[in-house]
């Protein structure tokens, strides 16, 4: 498969690589959310962005809450330093709704554009369904931003099936498509396949953008090979069930299958996982792994350069479901 192929984002006409770069880790350790990651040097961030672009990735996902704008600023600074044309690096960012109403969408849009150094916002998303305002009110304000030319498309994130459908229907009144719903999804978190969200999104041509595809690194197998490294890990990993001894033992059969195919294709385990995600669900499915090192950015991009066979996709899926069934 050739480097640099694209899919339409919903019905927007915007074409994105199936793999984008998640930029939470560009938060520079700032703010409550940004402290989850160690600060990355500016030069390293620029190299990660450069490597992603060279590998065929043409879009970047960030958010206001990532370091209180630090991630947006760092991303824009890297793109500016590399002198990347606007059309070659599309940006998706998100409005933080906590303790705010829908008016804030309009009132803060200039701050978001300033943080991005006036680089266009191709996709603007409601980060969480926690606003004081109704979904209708939020979508009405999003429609205004779209019609006024501030944003290229409207998306949501972490919306339930009901709220996603409502957002879609309100925007339809303005002849504006709901581009996407960004949700947590991985081989070990497949709830969108059972709760109706994926099915209803497909009916309406709403793209799915999957975050945490590697389940915070668990699906790379590194914690299975060295369980003690979890003690040195930042964030909540050490308290999550999958990272405990029982969780590692339960998920080992899936890691074994992933490592088998990684060896067969001469790629990393993470590349097998990402390749599975973008091909098992095919069109209208996107994935946004992060990268705090250049090698990770290379692996993210390279995951688009081959394609697992259908029987391999199915075996990985079946093994994952077996692991999830044993968790019940």
C-alpha positions as CSV (number, residue, x, y, z in Angstrom):
1,X,0.0,0.0,0.0
2,X,1.4,3.4,-1.0
3,X,2.3,6.0,1.5
4,X,-0.1,8.8,1.9
5,X,-3.6,7.6,1.2
6,X,-6.7,9.4,2.5
7,X,-10.3,8.9,3.5
8,X,-13.1,11.4,3.6
9,X,-14.0,12.6,7.0
10,X,-17.7,11.9,7.2
11,X,-19.5,13.8,4.5
12,X,-17.3,16.9,4.8
13,X,-15.2,16.5,1.7
14,X,-12.1,16.8,4.0
15,X,-9.6,14.0,3.2
16,X,-7.4,12.7,6.0
17,X,-4.9,9.9,6.4
18,X,-6.4,7.0,8.4
19,X,-3.8,7.6,11.0
20,X,-3.4,11.1,12.5
21,X,-1.1,12.2,15.3
22,X,-2.6,12.8,18.7
23,X,-0.9,15.7,20.4
24,X,-1.8,15.5,24.1
25,X,1.8,14.8,24.8
26,X,2.7,18.2,23.5
27,X,1.2,19.8,26.6
28,X,4.7,20.6,28.0
29,X,3.6,19.3,31.4
30,X,1.2,22.3,31.9
31,X,-2.2,22.2,33.6
32,X,-4.0,19.4,35.4
33,X,-4.4,17.4,32.1
34,X,-1.0,18.2,30.7
35,X,0.8,16.9,33.8
36,X,0.0,13.4,32.7
37,X,3.0,13.7,30.3
38,X,6.6,14.6,30.8
39,X,7.6,17.8,28.9
40,X,9.1,17.2,25.5
41,X,11.8,19.4,24.1
42,X,10.7,21.7,21.3
43,X,13.3,20.2,18.9
44,X,11.9,16.7,19.6
45,X,8.3,17.8,18.9
46,X,9.3,19.4,15.6
47,X,11.1,16.1,14.6
48,X,8.0,14.1,15.5
49,X,5.8,16.4,13.4
50,X,8.3,16.3,10.5
51,X,8.5,12.5,10.7
52,X,4.7,12.2,10.8
53,X,4.3,14.4,7.7
54,X,7.1,12.6,5.8
55,X,5.4,9.3,6.6
56,X,2.1,10.3,5.0
57,X,0.2,11.6,8.1
58,X,-1.6,14.8,7.1
59,X,-3.5,15.8,10.3
60,X,-3.0,16.5,13.9
61,X,-5.4,16.3,16.8
62,X,-5.0,18.6,19.8
63,X,-7.2,20.4,22.3
64,X,-7.6,23.5,24.4
65,X,-7.4,21.5,27.6
66,X,-4.0,20.0,26.6
67,X,-1.8,22.2,28.7
68,X,-4.3,25.1,28.6
69,X,-3.4,25.7,24.9
70,X,0.3,24.6,25.2
71,X,-0.2,21.7,22.9
72,X,-1.9,23.9,20.2
73,X,0.9,26.4,20.5
74,X,3.6,23.8,20.3
75,X,2.1,22.1,17.3
76,X,1.7,25.4,15.4
77,X,5.2,26.4,16.3
78,X,6.6,23.1,14.9
79,X,4.6,23.4,11.7
80,X,5.7,27.1,11.3
81,X,9.3,26.1,11.9
82,X,9.1,23.5,9.2
83,X,7.3,26.0,6.9
84,X,4.5,23.5,6.3
85,X,1.7,24.9,4.1
86,X,-1.7,25.1,5.8
87,X,-3.2,22.6,3.4
88,X,-0.5,20.0,4.0
89,X,-1.1,19.8,7.8
90,X,-4.8,19.9,8.8
91,X,-5.6,20.6,12.4
92,X,-8.4,19.2,14.6
93,X,-8.8,20.8,18.0
94,X,-11.4,20.8,20.8
95,X,-13.3,23.2,22.9
96,X,-13.4,22.4,26.7
97,X,-17.0,22.6,27.9
98,X,-16.5,22.1,31.7
99,X,-18.3,24.9,33.6
100,X,-19.1,26.7,30.4
101,X,-22.2,27.3,28.2
102,X,-22.4,27.3,24.4
103,X,-21.7,31.0,24.1
104,X,-18.2,30.2,25.0
105,X,-17.7,28.4,21.7
106,X,-18.1,31.7,19.9
107,X,-16.4,33.8,22.6
108,X,-13.2,31.7,22.7
109,X,-12.7,30.8,19.0
110,X,-10.3,33.7,18.5
111,X,-8.2,32.4,21.4
112,X,-8.0,29.0,19.8
113,X,-7.0,30.5,16.5
114,X,-4.3,32.6,18.2
115,X,-3.0,29.5,20.0
116,X,-2.7,27.9,16.6
117,X,-1.0,31.0,15.2
118,X,-3.9,31.5,12.8
119,X,-3.5,28.1,11.2
120,X,-7.0,27.0,10.0
121,X,-9.1,24.7,12.3
122,X,-10.2,22.0,9.9
123,X,-12.2,20.1,12.6
124,X,-13.6,21.7,15.7
125,X,-14.9,19.3,18.4
126,X,-16.9,19.4,21.6
127,X,-14.4,17.6,23.9
128,X,-16.9,16.2,26.4
129,X,-20.7,16.3,26.8
130,X,-20.4,18.3,30.0
131,X,-21.5,21.8,28.9
132,X,-24.1,23.7,30.9
133,X,-25.9,24.1,27.5
134,X,-28.0,21.6,25.6
135,X,-26.6,19.7,22.7
136,X,-29.0,21.7,20.5
137,X,-27.6,25.0,21.7
138,X,-24.0,23.8,21.3
139,X,-24.6,22.7,17.7
140,X,-26.3,26.0,16.9
141,X,-23.2,27.8,18.0
142,X,-21.0,25.3,16.1
143,X,-23.1,26.0,13.0
144,X,-22.4,29.7,13.4
145,X,-18.7,29.1,13.6
146,X,-18.9,27.0,10.5
147,X,-20.9,29.4,8.5
148,X,-18.7,32.3,9.6
149,X,-15.7,30.5,8.2
150,X,-13.9,29.9,11.6
151,X,-13.9,26.1,11.2
152,X,-13.9,23.6,8.4
153,X,-16.1,20.9,10.0
154,X,-18.0,20.1,13.2
155,X,-17.2,17.1,15.4
156,X,-17.9,15.8,18.9
157,X,-16.0,13.7,21.3
158,X,-17.1,11.2,23.9
159,X,-20.7,11.7,23.0
160,X,-23.2,8.8,23.7
161,X,-25.3,7.4,20.9
162,X,-28.2,9.5,21.9
163,X,-26.3,12.8,22.1
164,X,-24.4,12.0,18.9
165,X,-27.6,11.5,17.0
166,X,-29.1,14.7,18.4
167,X,-26.0,16.6,17.4
168,X,-26.2,15.1,13.9
169,X,-29.9,16.0,13.6
170,X,-29.5,19.6,14.8
171,X,-26.7,20.3,12.3
172,X,-28.8,18.7,9.5
173,X,-31.2,21.5,10.0
174,X,-28.4,23.8,8.8
175,X,-27.3,21.4,6.0
176,X,-24.1,20.9,7.9
177,X,-22.8,17.3,8.4
178,X,-21.6,16.0,11.8
179,X,-18.1,15.0,10.8
180,X,-17.1,12.7,13.6
181,X,-17.3,11.4,17.1
182,X,-13.9,10.9,18.8
183,X,-14.1,8.1,21.3
184,X,-11.9,5.7,23.3
185,X,-11.5,2.5,21.3
186,X,-9.0,-0.3,21.3
187,X,-8.8,-4.1,20.9
188,X,-9.4,-4.2,24.7
189,X,-12.2,-1.6,24.8
190,X,-14.7,-2.4,22.1
191,X,-17.9,-1.0,23.7
192,X,-18.8,1.1,20.6
193,X,-19.3,-2.2,18.8
194,X,-21.9,-3.4,21.3
195,X,-23.7,-0.3,22.5
196,X,-24.9,0.8,19.1
197,X,-22.6,3.8,18.6
198,X,-20.6,2.4,15.7
199,X,-23.7,1.2,14.0
200,X,-25.6,4.5,14.3
201,X,-22.5,6.5,13.3
202,X,-22.2,4.4,10.1
203,X,-25.9,4.9,9.2
204,X,-25.3,8.6,9.3
205,X,-21.8,8.7,7.7
206,X,-20.3,10.0,10.9
207,X,-16.6,9.1,11.2
208,X,-15.2,7.5,14.2
209,X,-11.9,8.9,15.5
210,X,-10.4,6.4,18.0
211,X,-8.1,7.6,20.8
212,X,-6.0,5.4,23.1
213,X,-5.7,2.7,20.4
214,X,-2.7,1.1,22.2
215,X,-4.5,1.1,25.5
216,X,-1.8,3.3,27.1
217,X,1.0,1.1,25.8
218,X,-0.4,-2.2,27.1
219,X,-1.0,-3.5,23.6
220,X,2.6,-3.1,22.6
221,X,3.5,-6.0,24.9
222,X,6.2,-4.0,26.8
223,X,4.5,-4.4,30.1
224,X,4.0,-8.1,29.5
225,X,7.7,-8.6,29.0
226,X,8.7,-6.4,31.9
227,X,5.8,-6.0,34.4
228,X,8.0,-4.1,36.8
229,X,8.1,-1.1,34.5
230,X,4.5,-0.2,35.4
231,X,5.9,1.0,38.8
232,X,7.9,3.7,37.0
233,X,5.0,4.7,34.8
234,X,3.3,8.1,35.1
235,X,-0.4,8.5,35.3
236,X,-3.1,6.1,36.4
237,X,-1.8,3.0,34.7
238,X,-0.6,1.3,37.9
239,X,-4.2,1.3,39.2
240,X,-5.9,0.0,36.1
241,X,-7.0,-3.6,36.0
242,X,-5.3,-4.5,32.7
243,X,-1.9,-3.5,34.1
244,X,-2.2,-5.7,37.2
245,X,-0.8,-9.2,37.2
246,X,-4.2,-10.8,36.5
247,X,-4.9,-8.4,33.6
248,X,-1.5,-9.0,32.0
249,X,-2.0,-12.8,32.2
250,X,-5.5,-12.5,30.8
251,X,-4.4,-10.4,27.8
252,X,-1.3,-12.5,27.0
253,X,-3.0,-14.6,24.3
254,X,-3.8,-11.4,22.4
255,X,-0.2,-10.1,22.7
256,X,1.0,-13.5,21.5
257,X,-1.0,-13.2,18.3
258,X,0.0,-9.6,17.7
259,X,3.7,-10.5,18.2
260,X,3.3,-13.4,15.8
261,X,2.1,-11.1,13.0
262,X,4.6,-8.4,13.9
263,X,7.4,-11.0,13.3
264,X,5.7,-12.2,10.1
265,X,5.4,-8.7,8.7
266,X,8.7,-7.5,10.2
267,X,7.1,-4.5,11.9
268,X,6.4,-3.5,15.5
269,X,3.5,-4.7,17.5
270,X,2.0,-1.2,17.6
271,X,2.0,-1.1,13.8
272,X,0.0,-4.4,13.7
273,X,-2.5,-2.9,16.2
274,X,-2.9,0.3,14.2
275,X,-3.1,-1.5,10.9
276,X,-5.9,-3.7,12.3
277,X,-7.8,-0.7,13.5
278,X,-7.8,1.1,10.1
279,X,-8.6,-2.0,8.0
280,X,-10.9,-4.0,10.2
281,X,-13.4,-1.2,10.2
282,X,-12.4,0.2,6.9
283,X,-13.7,3.6,5.7
284,X,-15.0,6.3,8.1
285,X,-12.6,5.0,10.8
286,X,-9.6,7.0,11.9
287,X,-7.0,6.5,14.7
288,X,-4.9,9.0,16.6
289,X,-1.9,7.4,18.4
290,X,0.4,9.8,20.1
291,X,4.2,9.9,19.9
292,X,6.7,11.2,22.4
293,X,9.7,9.9,20.4
294,X,10.6,10.0,16.7
295,X,10.6,6.2,16.5
296,X,7.0,6.1,17.6
297,X,6.1,8.6,15.0
298,X,7.8,6.5,12.4
299,X,5.9,3.4,13.5
300,X,2.6,5.3,13.5
301,X,3.1,6.4,9.9
302,X,4.5,3.0,8.7
303,X,1.3,1.3,10.0
304,X,-0.4,2.6,6.9
305,X,2.1,1.1,4.5
306,X,0.9,-2.5,4.5
307,X,-2.4,-4.3,5.0
308,X,-3.2,-7.4,7.0
309,X,-5.2,-10.1,5.2
310,X,-8.8,-10.6,6.2
311,X,-8.2,-13.9,7.9
312,X,-5.5,-12.2,10.0
313,X,-7.8,-9.3,10.8
314,X,-10.5,-11.7,11.9
315,X,-8.2,-13.8,14.0
316,X,-6.9,-10.8,15.9
317,X,-10.5,-9.7,16.5
318,X,-11.6,-13.1,17.7
319,X,-8.7,-13.4,20.1
320,X,-9.5,-9.9,21.5
321,X,-13.1,-10.9,22.0
322,X,-12.0,-14.1,23.8
323,X,-9.8,-12.0,26.1
324,X,-12.7,-9.6,26.8
325,X,-15.1,-12.5,27.5
326,X,-12.7,-13.9,30.1
327,X,-12.8,-10.6,31.9
328,X,-16.5,-10.8,32.6
